[in-house]
């Protein structure tokens, strides 16, 4: 079993930056693909970014490409999402998720989830 805990969310002005983190415990995630999803009020949870176990391969939703960067530190069992040029439409609860070897964009493919961290972008 893997437990995931997100942190670093908060309130930021439009155009600002924020880095959120996801720390895993229970077992190593060094052989897991990791992803960030988000869910705004009244909407479905959507894919944001994913990273392969090695960190070499990354995927992004079109809406965040060029603004967000996903990274990982396997020695710290931690995944990060650096968010820049934030927009009010980025406001959501951000969730960290883990699965097997390969990257997937569908939330149904992920086995472990964190509780989420709120990111609010004011205009």
C-alpha positions as CSV (number, residue, x, y, z in Angstrom):
1,X,0.0,0.0,0.0
2,X,1.1,3.5,-0.8
3,X,-0.1,6.5,1.2
4,X,0.1,9.9,-0.6
5,X,0.0,13.3,1.1
6,X,-0.1,16.5,-0.8
7,X,0.9,19.9,0.5
8,X,1.8,23.4,-0.6
9,X,-1.5,24.6,-1.8
10,X,-2.8,28.0,-1.0
11,X,-4.0,31.3,-2.3
12,X,-2.0,33.1,-5.0
13,X,-2.7,36.0,-7.4
14,X,-3.1,35.5,-11.1
15,X,0.3,35.4,-12.8
16,X,1.9,34.1,-9.7
17,X,3.7,30.8,-9.0
18,X,3.2,27.9,-6.6
19,X,4.9,24.6,-6.0
20,X,2.9,21.7,-4.6
21,X,4.4,18.5,-3.3
22,X,3.3,14.9,-2.8
23,X,5.1,12.7,-0.3
24,X,4.6,9.0,-0.5
25,X,4.9,6.5,2.4
26,X,4.4,2.8,2.9
27,X,6.7,1.8,0.1
28,X,9.0,3.3,-2.5
29,X,7.4,5.0,-5.6
30,X,10.7,4.8,-7.5
31,X,9.1,2.3,-9.9
32,X,5.7,4.0,-10.1
33,X,4.4,6.4,-12.7
34,X,3.0,9.5,-10.9
35,X,0.4,12.0,-11.9
36,X,-1.4,15.1,-10.8
37,X,-5.1,15.6,-11.4
38,X,-7.3,18.5,-10.4
39,X,-11.0,19.0,-9.7
40,X,-12.8,22.4,-9.7
41,X,-16.2,22.8,-8.0
42,X,-19.0,21.3,-10.1
43,X,-16.6,19.7,-12.6
44,X,-15.1,16.3,-13.3
45,X,-11.6,15.5,-12.1
46,X,-9.1,16.1,-14.9
47,X,-5.6,15.1,-15.8
48,X,-2.9,17.7,-15.3
49,X,0.5,16.1,-15.7
50,X,2.3,12.8,-15.3
51,X,5.8,11.6,-15.0
52,X,7.5,8.2,-15.6
53,X,9.2,6.3,-12.9
54,X,12.6,7.5,-14.1
55,X,11.5,11.1,-14.6
56,X,12.6,11.0,-18.2
57,X,9.1,11.0,-19.7
58,X,6.5,13.7,-18.9
59,X,3.0,14.4,-20.2
60,X,0.9,17.5,-19.7
61,X,-2.7,18.6,-20.4
62,X,-2.8,21.2,-23.1
63,X,-4.3,23.7,-20.7
64,X,-1.1,23.7,-18.5
65,X,1.6,22.9,-21.1
66,X,4.4,25.5,-20.9
67,X,3.2,26.8,-17.5
68,X,3.4,23.7,-15.2
69,X,6.3,21.4,-14.6
70,X,6.1,18.0,-13.0
71,X,9.2,16.5,-11.4
72,X,10.2,13.9,-8.9
73,X,12.9,13.0,-6.3
74,X,12.8,9.3,-5.8
75,X,15.3,9.5,-3.0
76,X,12.8,11.6,-1.1
77,X,9.8,9.6,-2.4
78,X,8.3,12.9,-3.5
79,X,6.7,14.3,-6.6
80,X,6.3,18.0,-7.3
81,X,4.2,20.3,-9.5
82,X,5.7,23.7,-10.2
83,X,2.9,26.0,-11.4
84,X,3.7,29.3,-13.0
85,X,1.7,32.0,-14.8
86,X,-1.3,30.8,-12.8
87,X,-4.8,31.7,-14.0
88,X,-8.1,31.8,-12.1
89,X,-9.2,28.8,-14.0
90,X,-6.4,26.8,-12.4
91,X,-8.3,27.0,-9.1
92,X,-9.1,23.5,-8.0
93,X,-8.2,20.7,-5.6
94,X,-5.1,19.1,-6.8
95,X,-4.6,15.4,-6.3
96,X,-1.5,13.2,-6.5
97,X,-1.9,9.7,-7.9
98,X,0.4,6.6,-8.4
99,X,0.2,3.6,-10.6
100,X,2.5,0.9,-12.1
101,X,5.3,1.4,-14.6
102,X,3.8,3.4,-17.4
103,X,2.2,6.8,-17.7
104,X,-1.6,7.0,-18.2
105,X,-3.9,10.0,-18.5
106,X,-7.0,8.4,-17.2
107,X,-7.8,8.6,-13.5
108,X,-9.3,5.1,-13.7
109,X,-5.8,3.7,-14.3
110,X,-4.4,5.0,-11.0
111,X,-4.3,2.9,-7.9
112,X,-3.4,5.2,-5.1
113,X,-4.6,8.7,-4.4
114,X,-3.9,11.5,-2.0
115,X,-6.5,13.6,-0.2
116,X,-5.8,16.7,-2.3
117,X,-4.5,20.2,-1.7
118,X,-6.5,23.3,-2.5
119,X,-5.1,25.8,-5.0
120,X,-6.9,29.1,-5.3
121,X,-5.9,31.7,-7.9
122,X,-7.4,35.2,-7.5
123,X,-7.9,37.6,-10.3
